[in-house]
Amino acid sequence: MININICIGSACHLKGAYNVIKGLQQIIENRKLEDKIAVKAAFCLGECTKAVSVKIDDDKVISVGEESVEEFFEQHVVRRL
């Protein structure tokens, strides 16, 4: 199971964390990957300047914007499947 943690703290919330979550959930649902990928909300990943901060399993924190959700998924998630 791939765990994608998305910060919903103050800075990330203001930068659109919930839209990033919704975008990822939609991609996962469309590709029928619910049994392979879990999207979880997290409070502060310690990288507020990278808002919206996203962390896959125990890897480094990546900055993801609403407009780059699909690109993030293709570059960082698909290769782990």
C-alpha positions as CSV (number, residue, x, y, z in Angstrom):
1,M,0.0,0.0,0.0
2,I,1.3,3.4,-1.0
3,N,0.5,6.1,1.6
4,I,0.3,9.7,0.4
5,N,0.2,12.2,3.3
6,I,-1.0,15.7,2.5
7,C,-0.5,18.5,4.9
8,I,-3.7,20.3,5.9
9,G,-2.0,22.7,8.3
10,S,-2.5,26.5,8.0
11,A,-0.2,27.3,5.1
12,C,-1.1,24.2,3.1
13,H,-4.8,24.8,3.7
14,L,-4.5,28.3,2.4
15,K,-2.7,27.1,-0.7
16,G,-5.4,24.5,-1.6
17,A,-4.6,21.3,0.3
18,Y,-8.2,20.1,0.1
19,N,-8.3,20.6,-3.7
20,V,-5.0,18.5,-4.0
21,I,-6.6,15.8,-1.9
22,K,-9.8,15.8,-4.0
23,G,-7.7,15.7,-7.2
24,L,-5.7,12.7,-6.0
25,Q,-8.8,10.9,-4.8
26,Q,-10.3,11.4,-8.3
27,I,-7.3,10.1,-10.1
28,I,-7.1,7.1,-7.8
29,E,-10.8,6.4,-8.3
30,N,-10.7,6.8,-12.1
31,R,-7.8,4.4,-12.3
32,K,-9.4,2.0,-9.8
33,L,-6.4,2.0,-7.5
34,E,-8.2,2.4,-4.2
35,D,-6.7,-0.9,-3.0
36,K,-3.1,0.2,-3.7
37,I,-3.0,3.8,-2.7
38,A,-4.2,5.6,0.5
39,V,-4.6,9.4,0.7
40,K,-4.3,10.7,4.2
41,A,-4.5,14.2,5.8
42,A,-1.6,15.1,8.0
43,F,-1.0,18.1,10.3
44,C,2.3,19.9,9.4
45,L,4.9,17.9,7.5
46,G,7.5,20.5,8.6
47,E,7.9,22.1,5.2
48,C,5.5,25.0,5.3
49,T,7.4,26.9,2.6
50,K,6.6,24.1,0.2
51,A,2.9,24.3,0.7
52,V,1.0,22.2,-0.3
53,S,3.4,19.7,1.3
54,V,3.0,16.1,0.2
55,K,4.9,13.0,1.4
56,I,4.8,9.5,-0.1
57,D,5.5,6.9,2.5
58,D,8.8,8.0,4.2
59,D,10.3,9.9,1.2
60,K,11.1,13.6,1.1
61,V,8.4,16.3,1.1
62,I,7.3,17.5,-2.3
63,S,5.4,20.7,-3.1
64,V,2.2,20.0,-5.1
65,G,-0.2,22.7,-6.4
66,E,-3.8,22.2,-7.5
67,E,-2.6,22.6,-11.1
68,S,0.1,20.0,-10.8
69,V,-1.7,17.1,-9.2
70,E,-1.8,15.0,-12.4
71,E,1.9,15.6,-13.0
72,F,2.8,14.7,-9.4
73,F,0.8,11.5,-9.7
74,E,2.5,10.5,-12.9
75,Q,6.0,11.4,-11.8
76,H,6.0,10.2,-8.2
77,V,3.2,7.7,-7.7
78,V,2.8,5.7,-10.9
79,R,6.4,4.5,-10.7
80,R,5.8,2.9,-7.3
81,L,2.9,0.7,-8.5
